[in-house]
């Protein structure tokens, strides 16, 4: 039973059942010729040589030269350390390739002579999970700055998550500047989230004079996401509108800056609450 589990896990490293059985045999028996391996495992000699060659390439076994070539399993700690390093290198190479492809393909996608519908830059989303996925995608794609006007209700469940994508983007040195609605700050989950975001590096402000009319996010001064609340008898529902428009982004940034200049820091807000109590 244990052998089956081991062989199953070996598949994730690209080893077949036969290659895994050969490695386990060498671990147990030590130095062996290809003929001995073939005879004991029941794998044909040509295939045995083929699998032994793959195991040597992966660093899972070594060749012992002599009158008759023998094979021995490599110490698992050493072998898997090498495999882990290779996996890391492959991941870094893949990430580099994807990044380079993005650089090469985005200009083609944005080419001015490309035929398109004049309203292609506007996307309307009403399904909750789709709004969340779109928001997370835009955060992941952000390279420089994300400006946010934030008010309740949230699409994400604050009791379950604190927007892990933002924390990752902050580590990439993306600047986050967020203004939160003063009227919502008595919500303990929101306060906890805002405190966590500020500790992580988000620039935080709390409204002082003007309440936030709707949620707005501006990504890299080119993409805007507005989240509007549809109030009905069955409860609030949210509709998201995403717009890719440089001039609109510039105009809405002016609105953001107006709110920013008339808002207070989180510490100033906390001190004002204490002074009133």
C-alpha positions in Angstrom: 0.0 0.0 0.0 2.8 2.4 0.9 4.6 1.6 -2.4 1.5 2.5 -4.3 1.3 5.9 -2.6 5.0 6.6 -3.3 4.6 5.6 -7.0 1.5 7.9 -7.3 3.4 10.8 -5.9 6.3 10.1 -8.3 3.9 10.8 -11.2 3.9 14.5 -10.2 7.6 14.5 -11.0 7.1 13.0 -14.4 8.1 9.4 -13.5 6.2 6.5 -14.9 5.2 3.5 -12.7 8.0 1.5 -14.1 10.7 4.1 -13.5 9.4 4.6 -9.9 9.5 0.8 -9.3 13.1 0.7 -10.5 14.1 3.6 -8.2 12.5 1.9 -5.2 14.2 -1.3 -6.1 17.6 0.4 -6.1 16.9 2.1 -2.8 16.2 -1.3 -1.2 18.9 -3.4 -3.0 21.7 -1.0 -3.7 24.2 -1.6 -6.5 22.6 -3.6 -9.3 23.1 -4.2 -12.9 20.5 -3.4 -15.5 20.0 -7.2 -16.0 19.3 -7.7 -12.3 16.9 -4.8 -12.2 15.1 -6.1 -15.3 14.9 -9.6 -13.9 13.5 -8.6 -10.5 11.1 -5.9 -11.6 9.8 -7.8 -14.7 10.5 -4.8 -16.9 12.1 -5.6 -20.3 15.9 -4.9 -20.6 15.5 -2.2 -23.3 13.0 -0.3 -21.2 15.1 -0.8 -18.1 18.0 0.9 -19.7 15.7 3.7 -20.9 14.3 4.3 -17.4 17.7 4.0 -15.7 19.0 6.7 -18.1 16.0 9.0 -17.1 16.7 8.4 -13.4 20.3 9.3 -13.9 19.3 12.5 -15.7 17.0 13.5 -12.9 19.7 12.8 -10.3 17.8 9.9 -8.7 20.4 7.3 -9.4 24.1 7.2 -10.4 26.1 4.9 -12.7 29.0 2.9 -11.2 31.5 2.1 -13.9 33.5 -1.2 -13.9 33.7 -4.5 -15.7 29.9 -4.4 -15.6 28.1 -1.1 -15.3 25.9 -1.0 -12.2 23.4 1.5 -10.9 22.8 2.8 -7.4 20.0 5.0 -6.0 21.0 8.5 -4.9 20.4 9.7 -1.4 16.7 11.0 -1.5 17.7 14.2 0.3 20.3 15.0 -2.3 18.2 13.8 -5.2 15.1 15.8 -4.3 17.0 18.9 -3.4 18.3 18.9 -7.0 14.8 18.3 -8.3 13.4 21.2 -6.2 16.1 23.5 -7.6 15.1 22.5 -11.1 11.5 23.1 -10.4 12.3 26.6 -9.1 14.4 27.4 -12.1 11.7 26.2 -14.5 9.1 28.4 -12.7 11.4 31.5 -12.9 12.0 30.8 -16.6 8.3 30.4 -17.2 7.5 33.6 -15.4 10.1 35.5 -17.4 8.7 34.1 -20.7 5.1 35.1 -19.7 6.2 38.5 -18.7 8.1 39.0 -22.0 5.1 37.7 -24.0 2.9 40.3 -22.3 5.3 43.1 -23.3 5.3 41.9 -26.9 1.5 41.1 -27.2 -0.1 44.0 -25.4 1.0 46.6 -28.0 -0.5 44.4 -30.7 -3.8 44.2 -28.7 -3.9 48.0 -28.3 -2.9 48.8 -31.9 -4.9 51.9 -33.0 -5.8 50.3 -36.4 -7.5 47.3 -34.8 -11.2 47.1 -35.6 -13.4 47.4 -32.6 -16.8 48.4 -31.4 -16.8 51.9 -29.9 -18.2 50.6 -26.7 -15.8 47.7 -26.3 -14.0 49.6 -23.5 -17.1 49.4 -21.3 -17.9 46.2 -19.4 -20.9 45.7 -17.1 -20.9 42.9 -14.5 -23.7 42.0 -12.2 -22.7 38.6 -10.8 -20.9 38.8 -7.4 -18.2 36.3 -8.1 -17.5 37.7 -11.5 -17.1 41.2 -10.0 -14.6 39.8 -7.4 -12.6 38.0 -10.1 -12.5 41.1 -12.3 -11.3 43.3 -9.4 -8.6 40.8 -8.5 -7.5 40.6 -12.1 -7.1 44.4 -12.4 -5.2 44.5 -9.1 -2.8 41.8 -10.3 -2.3 43.7 -13.6 -1.6 47.0 -11.8 2.0 48.1 -12.2 2.2 51.5 -10.6 -0.8 52.8 -8.7 -4.3 51.9 -7.5 -6.6 54.8 -6.3 -9.7 53.8 -4.4 -12.9 55.4 -3.0 -14.3 52.7 -0.7 -17.7 52.4 1.0 -19.9 49.5 2.2 -21.3 47.1 1.2 -18.3 45.0 -0.1 -18.5 42.3 -2.7 -15.9 40.3 -0.7 -16.7 38.8 2.6 -14.6 40.7 5.1 -15.1 38.0 7.7 -13.3 35.5 5.4 -10.6 37.4 3.5 -8.6 40.6 3.6 -8.0 40.8 -0.1 -4.7 38.8 -0.4 -4.1 40.1 -3.9 -3.6 43.6 -2.6 -1.0 42.4 -0.1 0.9 40.7 -3.0 0.7 43.8 -5.1 2.0 46.0 -2.3 5.1 43.7 -2.1 5.6 44.4 -5.9 5.8 48.1 -4.9 2.4 49.0 -6.4 1.2 52.2 -4.6 -2.3 51.9 -3.1 -4.1 55.1 -2.0 -7.5 54.4 -0.4 -10.2 56.7 1.1 -12.7 55.1 3.3 -16.2 56.3 4.2 -16.3 57.8 7.7 -19.8 56.5 8.2 -18.7 52.9 7.7 -15.7 52.9 10.1 -17.8 51.8 13.0 -17.9 48.4 11.3 -15.3 46.3 13.3 -14.4 44.1 10.3 -13.8 47.2 8.1 -11.6 48.8 10.8 -9.6 45.6 11.2 -9.1 45.5 7.4 -8.1 49.1 7.1 -5.5 48.8 9.9 -4.1 45.7 8.2 -3.8 47.4 4.9 -2.1 50.4 6.4 0.5 48.2 8.2 1.1 46.5 4.8 1.9 49.8 3.2 -1.4 51.2 1.9 -1.9 55.0 2.1 -5.1 55.4 4.1 -7.5 58.3 4.5 -10.9 58.6 6.1 -13.5 61.1 4.8 -14.2 64.1 7.0 -16.5 66.5 5.1 -17.9 64.6 2.1 -19.4 61.1 2.2 -18.4 58.8 -0.6 -21.3 58.4 -3.1 -20.1 55.2 -4.8 -17.1 52.9 -4.9 -14.4 53.8 -7.4 -11.1 52.3 -8.3 -8.6 53.7 -10.8 -5.8 51.3 -12.0 -2.6 52.9 -13.4 -4.6 55.9 -14.7 -6.2 54.0 -17.5 -8.8 51.6 -16.2 -11.7 52.6 -13.9 -14.0 50.3 -12.0 -17.2 51.7 -10.5 -19.3 49.6 -8.2 -22.9 50.8 -7.8 -25.4 49.6 -5.3 -28.9 48.6 -6.6 -31.2 48.9 -3.6 -34.3 46.8 -3.7 -36.8 45.1 -1.4 -34.8 41.8 -1.5 -31.6 43.5 -0.3 -28.7 45.5 -1.8 -27.2 44.2 -5.1 -24.1 45.4 -6.8 -23.4 46.3 -10.4 -19.8 46.8 -11.6 -18.9 49.0 -14.6 -15.3 48.8 -15.9 -14.1 51.4 -18.3 -10.8 51.7 -20.2 -10.6 55.5 -21.0 -7.6 57.7 -20.3 -9.5 61.0 -20.3 -12.2 59.7 -17.9 -9.4 58.3 -15.6 -7.8 61.8 -15.5 -11.1 63.5 -14.7 -12.0 60.9 -11.9 -8.6 61.3 -10.4 -9.4 65.0 -9.8 -12.4 63.9 -7.9 -10.2 61.4 -5.9 -7.7 64.2 -5.1 -10.5 66.4 -3.9 -11.6 63.7 -1.4 -8.0 63.0 -0.5 -7.2 66.7 0.4 -10.4 66.9 2.6 -9.9 63.6 4.4 -7.9 62.7 7.5 -5.3 60.0 8.3 -6.4 56.9 10.2 -4.5 58.1 13.4 -6.3 61.5 13.1 -9.6 59.7 12.8 -8.9 57.5 15.8 -7.9 60.6 17.9 -11.1 62.4 16.9 -13.2 59.4 18.0 -11.4 59.3 21.4 -11.9 63.0 21.9 -15.6 62.8 21.4 -16.0 59.8 23.8 
